[in-house]
């Protein structure tokens, strides 16, 4: 490869938003769903020691604000950026819903109706002040729900969670 081509390649890479192209290695089959400029959902499935299943993250300006891990009974939970339970280091809030499907349904409804509450918990002013048009949010959430349900039905190891 010529030096000129290498320089062009490096310049081209810098222009791309790496966080959209290179999600962490834990994540499989990532789908990025734009809500508005610099706000998007990242839907993926993952397998960890403490659970497996579909997950979704709400990013604002590259900052992970909310993460929902729909791992099924006793394992499904979510995280709110900057929030710790009762002053502890624990930041997992466990779902009351038992099945991963019900956790997905709750997540989508919760994001639709209470996203402003969660954003208000951020320690970043630009996140606390963010307003998203309800139509843009609901349009994106249709895709979020669809992809998360697809993971439950198409990935054999997730079928029983």
C-alpha positions in Angstrom: 0.0 0.0 0.0 1.4 3.4 -0.9 2.0 6.1 1.7 -0.6 8.3 0.0 -3.3 5.5 0.4 -2.3 5.0 4.1 -2.7 8.7 4.8 -6.1 8.8 3.0 -7.2 5.8 5.0 -6.1 7.4 8.3 -7.9 10.6 7.5 -11.0 8.7 6.5 -11.0 6.7 9.7 -10.8 9.9 11.8 -14.0 11.3 10.3 -16.0 8.2 11.2 -17.7 8.0 14.5 -15.9 5.1 16.0 -18.4 4.5 18.7 -21.0 3.7 16.0 -18.7 1.4 14.1 -16.7 -0.4 16.8 -18.9 -1.4 19.8 -17.3 -3.2 22.6 -16.4 -6.9 21.9 -19.0 -8.2 24.3 -21.7 -7.1 21.9 -22.9 -9.1 19.0 -25.1 -8.2 16.1 -25.2 -4.5 17.0 -27.9 -2.3 15.5 -27.6 1.5 16.0 -30.9 3.3 15.8 -30.8 7.1 15.5 -33.4 9.0 17.5 -32.1 12.5 16.7 -28.7 14.0 16.0 -26.1 12.6 18.5 -28.8 10.6 20.3 -29.3 6.9 19.4 -30.1 3.5 20.8 -27.7 0.6 20.4 -29.4 -2.8 20.4 -27.5 -6.0 20.7 -27.4 -9.4 22.4 -24.8 -10.5 24.8 -23.7 -13.5 26.8 -22.0 -12.7 30.2 -21.3 -14.8 33.2 -24.2 -13.3 35.1 -26.7 -13.4 32.2 -27.5 -13.5 28.5 -30.1 -11.8 26.3 -31.1 -8.7 24.3 -29.9 -5.4 25.5 -30.3 -1.7 24.6 -28.3 1.4 25.5 -29.4 5.0 25.1 -26.4 7.1 24.0 -26.3 10.9 24.1 -23.2 12.5 22.5 -21.3 9.2 22.9 -22.2 9.0 26.6 -24.0 5.9 27.8 -27.0 7.2 29.7 -29.3 4.1 30.1 -28.7 0.4 29.6 -31.3 -2.3 29.8 -30.2 -5.9 30.0 -33.2 -8.2 29.4 -31.8 -11.5 30.7 -34.9 -13.0 32.1 -35.9 -14.1 35.6 -33.7 -12.9 38.4 -31.0 -11.7 36.0 -32.6 -8.9 33.9 -31.7 -5.4 35.1 -31.0 -1.9 34.0 -28.5 0.9 34.7 -28.9 4.6 35.0 -25.8 6.7 34.4 -24.6 8.2 37.6 -27.1 6.4 39.8 -26.1 4.1 42.7 -28.6 2.2 44.8 -28.9 3.7 48.3 -25.4 5.3 48.1 -23.7 1.9 47.5 -21.5 1.0 44.5 -24.4 -1.2 43.1 -25.9 0.3 40.0 -28.1 -2.6 38.8 -31.8 -2.2 39.2 -33.5 -5.5 38.8 -36.6 -5.9 36.7 -39.8 -7.1 38.4 -40.9 -8.8 35.2 -39.7 -12.4 35.0 -39.4 -13.2 31.3 -37.1 -11.4 28.9 -40.0 -10.7 26.6 -41.9 -8.9 29.5 -38.7 -7.0 30.3 -38.4 -5.8 26.7 -42.0 -4.6 26.8 -41.5 -2.8 30.1 -38.3 -1.2 28.8 -39.9 0.2 25.7 -42.9 1.5 27.6 -40.7 3.0 30.3 -38.5 4.7 27.8 -41.5 6.0 26.0 -43.1 7.6 29.1 -40.3 8.3 31.5 -37.1 9.0 29.6 -37.1 12.6 30.9 -37.0 11.3 34.5 -33.9 9.1 33.7 -32.2 12.0 31.9 -32.8 14.2 34.8 -30.6 11.9 37.0 -27.5 12.6 34.9 -24.6 14.6 36.2 -24.2 16.2 32.8 -26.2 19.4 32.2 -26.6 18.8 28.5 -28.2 15.4 29.2 -30.5 16.8 31.9 -31.7 19.5 29.5 -32.2 17.2 26.5 -35.7 17.1 25.0 -36.6 14.6 22.3 -39.6 14.9 20.1 -42.1 12.2 21.1 -42.6 11.1 17.5 -38.9 10.6 17.0 -38.6 8.7 20.2 -41.5 6.4 19.5 -40.3 5.8 15.9 -36.9 4.6 17.2 -38.5 2.5 19.9 -40.5 0.6 17.4 -37.2 -0.6 15.9 -35.7 -1.2 19.3 -38.5 -3.5 20.3 -38.5 -5.3 17.0 -34.8 -6.0 17.1 -34.8 -7.2 20.7 -37.8 -9.5 20.1 -36.0 -10.8 17.0 -33.0 -11.8 19.2 -35.3 -13.8 21.5 -36.9 -15.7 18.6 -33.9 -16.1 16.4 -31.0 -17.0 18.7 -31.5 -20.5 20.1 -29.6 -20.0 23.3 -32.0 -17.1 24.2 -35.2 -19.0 23.5 -35.9 -20.0 27.1 -35.0 -16.9 29.0 
